[in-house]
Amino acid sequence: MKCRRRGSDAKVVARVLAIGVECDLALLAVDGDDADEFWRGLQGVTLCRSLPRLQESVSVCGFPLGGDTLSVSCFLFVAFGFLQLNLYPVFFLLLSPLP
């Protein structure tokens, strides 16, 4: 797979770390010869390994309409649950806009 950094036309080889089909998400890694140039000047993001606490504010990042512009929104975590989609159960968070 190849990806590019926002604002650049140069495509680099990326490794797929995880795929979430139900939520249209892929986690990619850029390493090897292209890594230094690709990551130069960027700050890392810390991913949470546990659920947020109820009523805790969370940030949601993504491309809700596709394209090249990242959208970041803040919400309040109010509940969670499970749905059965296809053969796999899906865990979801219920979020409410911040007041």
C-alpha positions as a Markdown table, in Angstrom:
| # | Residue | x | y | z |
|---|---|---|---|---|
| 1 | Met | 0.0 | 0.0 | 0.0 |
| 2 | Lys | 1.1 | 3.6 | -0.6 |
| 3 | Cys | 0.1 | 6.7 | 1.2 |
| 4 | Arg | 1.1 | 10.4 | 1.1 |
| 5 | Arg | 1.5 | 13.1 | 3.6 |
| 6 | Arg | -1.0 | 15.9 | 3.4 |
| 7 | Gly | 0.2 | 18.6 | 1.1 |
| 8 | Ser | 2.8 | 16.4 | -0.6 |
| 9 | Asp | 2.5 | 14.6 | -3.9 |
| 10 | Ala | 5.2 | 12.0 | -3.0 |
| 11 | Lys | 3.8 | 8.6 | -2.2 |
| 12 | Val | 5.6 | 6.3 | 0.2 |
| 13 | Val | 5.2 | 2.6 | 1.0 |
| 14 | Ala | 3.0 | 2.0 | 4.1 |
| 15 | Arg | 2.4 | -1.2 | 6.1 |
| 16 | Val | -1.1 | -2.1 | 7.2 |
| 17 | Leu | -1.2 | -2.7 | 11.0 |
| 18 | Ala | -5.0 | -3.1 | 11.5 |
| 19 | Ile | -8.2 | -2.8 | 9.5 |
| 20 | Gly | -11.7 | -2.0 | 10.9 |
| 21 | Val | -14.1 | -2.8 | 8.1 |
| 22 | Glu | -17.2 | -1.9 | 10.1 |
| 23 | Cys | -15.9 | 1.6 | 10.9 |
| 24 | Asp | -14.0 | 2.3 | 7.7 |
| 25 | Leu | -10.6 | 2.6 | 9.4 |
| 26 | Ala | -7.1 | 1.4 | 8.7 |
| 27 | Leu | -4.0 | 1.9 | 10.9 |
| 28 | Leu | -0.9 | 2.3 | 8.8 |
| 29 | Ala | 2.9 | 2.5 | 9.5 |
| 30 | Val | 5.5 | 4.2 | 7.4 |
| 31 | Asp | 9.0 | 3.0 | 8.2 |
| 32 | Gly | 12.1 | 2.0 | 6.2 |
| 33 | Asp | 13.9 | 4.4 | 3.9 |
| 34 | Asp | 11.0 | 6.8 | 3.6 |
| 35 | Ala | 10.2 | 7.2 | 7.3 |
| 36 | Asp | 12.5 | 10.0 | 8.3 |
| 37 | Glu | 11.3 | 12.3 | 5.5 |
| 38 | Phe | 7.7 | 11.4 | 5.9 |
| 39 | Trp | 7.5 | 12.0 | 9.7 |
| 40 | Arg | 9.8 | 15.1 | 9.8 |
| 41 | Gly | 8.2 | 18.0 | 11.7 |
| 42 | Leu | 5.1 | 15.9 | 12.8 |
| 43 | Gln | 4.2 | 15.2 | 16.4 |
| 44 | Gly | 3.1 | 11.7 | 17.5 |
| 45 | Val | -0.4 | 10.9 | 18.6 |
| 46 | Thr | -1.0 | 8.7 | 21.7 |
| 47 | Leu | -3.7 | 6.2 | 21.2 |
| 48 | Cys | -5.8 | 5.1 | 24.3 |
| 49 | Arg | -5.7 | 1.4 | 25.2 |
| 50 | Ser | -8.8 | 1.6 | 27.4 |
| 51 | Leu | -12.3 | 3.1 | 27.3 |
| 52 | Pro | -12.9 | 6.6 | 28.3 |
| 53 | Arg | -14.8 | 7.2 | 31.6 |
| 54 | Leu | -18.4 | 8.2 | 31.3 |
| 55 | Gln | -18.9 | 11.9 | 30.9 |
| 56 | Glu | -15.2 | 12.3 | 29.8 |
| 57 | Ser | -14.5 | 14.4 | 26.7 |
| 58 | Val | -13.0 | 12.7 | 23.7 |
| 59 | Ser | -11.6 | 13.9 | 20.4 |
| 60 | Val | -12.7 | 12.2 | 17.2 |
| 61 | Cys | -10.4 | 12.5 | 14.1 |
| 62 | Gly | -11.2 | 11.4 | 10.6 |
| 63 | Phe | -12.3 | 12.1 | 7.1 |
| 64 | Pro | -16.2 | 12.0 | 7.4 |
| 65 | Leu | -16.7 | 13.1 | 3.8 |
| 66 | Gly | -13.6 | 11.6 | 2.3 |
| 67 | Gly | -11.0 | 13.8 | 0.6 |
| 68 | Asp | -7.8 | 15.3 | 2.0 |
| 69 | Thr | -9.1 | 17.4 | 4.9 |
| 70 | Leu | -8.9 | 16.0 | 8.4 |
| 71 | Ser | -11.8 | 16.8 | 10.7 |
| 72 | Val | -11.3 | 16.9 | 14.5 |
| 73 | Ser | -14.4 | 17.1 | 16.7 |
| 74 | Cys | -14.8 | 17.0 | 20.5 |
| 75 | Phe | -17.6 | 15.0 | 22.2 |
| 76 | Leu | -18.8 | 13.7 | 25.6 |
| 77 | Phe | -18.7 | 10.0 | 26.1 |
| 78 | Val | -22.1 | 9.0 | 27.4 |
| 79 | Ala | -22.6 | 5.2 | 26.8 |
| 80 | Phe | -21.3 | 2.2 | 25.0 |
| 81 | Gly | -22.8 | -1.0 | 23.6 |
| 82 | Phe | -22.6 | -3.9 | 21.1 |
| 83 | Leu | -24.2 | -4.6 | 17.8 |
| 84 | Gln | -24.1 | -7.8 | 15.7 |
| 85 | Leu | -23.1 | -6.9 | 12.2 |
| 86 | Asn | -22.5 | -9.7 | 9.7 |
| 87 | Leu | -20.6 | -12.4 | 11.6 |
| 88 | Tyr | -18.8 | -10.1 | 14.0 |
| 89 | Pro | -20.0 | -8.2 | 17.1 |
| 90 | Val | -19.2 | -4.5 | 16.9 |
| 91 | Phe | -18.5 | -2.4 | 20.0 |
| 92 | Phe | -19.6 | 1.2 | 19.7 |
| 93 | Leu | -19.4 | 4.4 | 21.8 |
| 94 | Leu | -22.3 | 6.8 | 22.1 |
| 95 | Leu | -21.1 | 10.4 | 22.0 |
| 96 | Ser | -22.9 | 13.7 | 22.6 |
| 97 | Pro | -21.7 | 17.1 | 21.4 |
| 98 | Leu | -20.0 | 19.2 | 24.1 |
| 99 | Pro | -22.3 | 21.9 | 25.6 |
